[in-house]
């Protein structure tokens, strides 16, 4: 028996696999496709997702392969209007990666897959889930001619998820079959690469050509007229580009990927059924506007990974229920934002091509959910459930201290005093020096305070009562076993995984 079977090796599945492997969890990762995804599709990596990639040790590779978003250039007749889609944000101590990164999905997948190989995990491509059943102790998955026994199964297998269908979980929402768009990657000769070119009023069509970093290619987004037959051949795409732009000098060639897309706006009725969970597009699908879908899926996995690791080590099973209570409301809100942006594009409103702060996902908070009750203590600026900012304590950067599968305890003006079990995720303590004034401002610290940071970078507890401010009862939800002040273990978990 293995610990976790992950179905789907896209960004969500790959992030989850990488996170679990570094926790010592026995994982298999399968994907029905013959190989890695070859197209650009989801190409915007938001600031919060960059922080996830930093924690997983692959951000440098992503930054090297990606680039900044170019300015928009809207061509309306003979008039060209140019403006930045994203407002440029300054880097700060608290927010080291403030701007969206342009990175084709094929590169995101490649980087994550390279990391998995470094961790010793091979992706099993061409391997299809055909059935599953479960009981109180395990999931039995049928994969081709093989039967896999696993403690948990996670379906990250896309909008058409076999996992979700096997569980008969409803996928609530709509698909507009009359609204179709061709998305393709190709080289275009004769078109400036310093702009994202848009023709918003093209006789019932919409054409956008975005230059992709690291290649001579553009991502082509061509909206079709109602009833129009999609032609994804190189000749057909070349003719459409020349006709819509009115520039016969443009030369399109070298199509490497093409697909026909329909607005699919859906969310799973639930994210968990027993020992099976859903993540990424299997749980929610979004319109492309706002660069939200891939990012939301990655953060699903980042939320789920440490919780699976803790439960496998003996933490209460109820910890897995908090995955849905924290992540499903986020997906629902993101669906609203991206749907609104896409509706604006549909009506050819140029203002809908601008992006704001919410899409960066830095202000996302789990405050008010079961792991972060409203009654929890808070600092002058931060609540339990908020993102823990980066910063420097005078000797070490916080994100460097956070990096890894552990919890982190920040002790401001007091000695660390939280007892911690030996099972499950370890605890790293960091005593903040008296000279870290900016860090105190960013965290809102005015009195002796201990802040416990979850492995996914969100605040788990604010213990603002100095050395005697431990909260063992609250920590019991997060850990396999919490040691009392007297030194004896709490009942209810040994922290050991039984093996068959």
Buried (B, 14 or more C-beta within 10 A) or exposed (E): BBBBBBBBBBBBBBBBBBBBBBBEBBBBBBBBBEEBBBBBBBBBBBBBBBBBBBBBBBBEBBBEBBBEBBEBBBBBEEEEEBEEBBEEBEEEBBBBBBBBBBBBBBBBBBBBBEBBEEBEBEBBBEBBBEEBEBEEEBBBBBBEEEEBEBBBBBBBBBBEBBBBEBBEBEBEBEEEEEBBBBBBBBBBEEBEBEBBBBBBBBEEBBBBBBBBBEBEBBBBBBBBEEEEEBBBEBEBBBEBBBBBBEEEEBEBEEBBBBEEBEBBBBBBEBBBBEBBBBBBBBBBBBBBBBBBBBBBBBBBBBBBBBBBBBBBBBBBEEBBBBBBBBBBEBBEBBBEBBBEBBBBBBEEEBEBBBBEEBBBBBEBBBBBBEBBEEEBBBBEBBBBBBBBBBBBBEEEBBBEBBBBBBBBBBBBBBEBBBBBBEBBBBBBBBBBBEEBEBBBBBBBBEEBBBBBBBBBBBBBBBBBBBEEBBBBEBBBBBBBBBBEEEEEBBEEBBBEBEEE
